[in-house]
Structures are given as C-alpha cells and as structure tokens.
Amino acid sequence: MEMLTGNGTECNVDATFVNNIYAITYTIIMIPGLIGNVLALWIFYAYIKETKRAVIFMINLSIADLLQVLSLPLRIFYYLNQSWPFSHFVCMFCFYLKYVNMYASIFFLMCISVRRFLYVIYPFKFNDRKRVCDVYISVVGWIFVCVSCLPFPLLRDSNNTTTNNRCFVDLPLVDIGMANSVLLVTLAELFGFVTPLIIVLYCSWRTIMSLREPDSISQDLGEKKKALKMILTCAVVFLICFAPYHLSFPLDFLVKANKITQCKHRKAIRTLHPVALCLASLNSCLDPVIYYFTTDEFKRRLSRQDIADSNELQMYCNKAFVKRNSRPEL
C-alpha cells in the first residue's frame, strides 16, 4: 500500500486490513452472485413475453452483475497474494468491469423505478412499442456507461516501475491537473449518482401520492403497492450500496490531491474508502433478492406450486403421447 504523508508525518494505511476486507467481501459475494444472477436470467428469459414490468431492464441489470462476479476470482487471488502474474490488459479490464457494473447497476435500477412508476400511473399507454423502446434505452445506457467509465482505467499509471506485479487500487493515478480532476469527480457524482437517486426518490414520492387517490380501485391499488415496493427497494439499494462510495469518493480524491493534510483524517478516509467500495460490490448479490421479493414472476417460477404445475403438465403430455401412440391401427 502507498505511504501517506501529511504535515511531514508518514501515515500508514493498514494494508492487511484493506486486503483482507477486499478478499473476504468478494469471496462472500461470488457464489451467491453467480447463482442468483444466472437464475435470474433464466427466469426472466422464460417470462419475458408474459410481463410488462421492466423485465428488459432487469435482464440488463443481471448481466451487469454477472460481469463483475465473473471477474471476482482474479480479484480475490490478487488481494490474497498481493501479486498480479497476469497481463496488464487483464488487470485493467477487471478494474474497468468494477466501475461498469456499479454505474450500469445505478442506471438500470433507475430505469426499473421509472418504468414501474410509468406502468402504474399510465397503464394503458404501455404496449409492445414501449418494450422495444426499453431495448433501445438499454443499448444507449450500455454505450454511455462503458464510455463514461473509461477514465477509471486510463488514469492509472501503469508505466511506473514501482508498480510491477501491482493492480487495481495499488496503481497510482496519472496527474491531469487539479481543474480536470475536480471536473471529472463532479461529473461522476452528479450524473453517476445524484441525478439517478433524485429520479428514484421522485418515482417513490409520486407512487406514494398515487396510493392516496380516493378513486383507485382495489386491483389498481394492489398494483401500485407492488410498484412502490420495488421502487423503494431500488432506493434502499442506492442508499446502502452506492451512497457510502459516492460520499467517500470526493474525500478520497482530496486525500490523493494532498488537499487534506491532517494525518488522522487522511488515514481514516483511506481506510473507510475500501469499505465503501466493498459495499458498492454487494449489489451483485442483493439484486436477485430484489427480484424475488418484488417480482411476482420470479417468485412464482421458484415456488413449489409452479414446479408442481410444470411436472403435472409434463406428466399429462407424456400420458397423452403414450395413449395416442398405443392406439391400434385400423
């Protein structure tokens, strides 16, 4: 880990703590995240023609989570061994996937909230054309996120001779000047977190207001409650997973720019920032939990009754096939 200096005093970041928390968190996330997101993709693919409730965005959210989960074994290896024997390209690609996952998750959680809100408020305006529109929005979202996340790997100084066999956060930053750095941090905070959070909170507020309308029929009221549960869950994921990182991100930048000079403050920020980054990774295994508790199709597919109905249907088809083929020819 790098040596932090403030007011002439060397402040050592606890490297063992940082490496252990990364390795433990990624190990905990890996298996549930892999199983949960593969299962989610299978279920949403099966129900894609049966539901209109933001399933396109949920599929893309699962893909984003799965991309990060697949890179976790290499991250775990690095933080356990503190050595990177693989190529520089693989290092930068895994590093890049981390931020693509985070901001793609933020984007698609926002889209899920907006789509559920619009479907409840304007139910008769949703048709197959809107489903195609969701596909186009997803493609544009992926392009925007992938391009926007390019500065994260590009601003790491991989040519430094002191960083041999190092990867991820252990690579130093390229100095692009204070003004450019502030601009990049501001854009990341504003468009990567603050704006999506405001949109999700607005959808929550409008859905809550719609529940208070006196002319809502019981069926409409039930649909609004389901939508509110999903939107509020998306907001909770925002606050648990992404808010700590985006609060610590500017502080971490000020430490790296030597604008925060007190030793105890620098050490606290550089110790808490990895914890926030680990919380941001938890969304990979929290998102499938959202699907189960807020999506009827997901819960029904995993229920025993659905499995029993599928088995009964299969048995009926097999009996009909056997009966038809056992008839004597006339």
QUIFEN-V742033 format. One record per run of one state. SS is the DSSP state (a for helix, b for strand, c for the rest). FROM is the first residue (numbers start at 1). LEN is the number of residues. If there is no record, write none. Layout:
ss->[SS | SS]
from->[FROM | FROM]
len->[LEN | LEN]
//
This chain:
ss->[c | b | c | b | c | a | c | a | c | a | c | a | c | a | c | a | c | b | c | a | c | a | c | b | c | a | c | a | c | a | c | a | c | a | c | a | c]
from->[1 | 3 | 7 | 9 | 13 | 15 | 47 | 55 | 82 | 88 | 122 | 123 | 126 | 128 | 149 | 150 | 155 | 156 | 157 | 161 | 164 | 168 | 171 | 173 | 174 | 178 | 212 | 218 | 257 | 263 | 282 | 283 | 295 | 296 | 303 | 304 | 326]
len->[2 | 4 | 2 | 4 | 2 | 32 | 8 | 27 | 6 | 34 | 1 | 3 | 2 | 21 | 1 | 5 | 1 | 1 | 4 | 3 | 4 | 3 | 2 | 1 | 4 | 34 | 6 | 39 | 6 | 19 | 1 | 12 | 1 | 7 | 1 | 22 | 5]
//
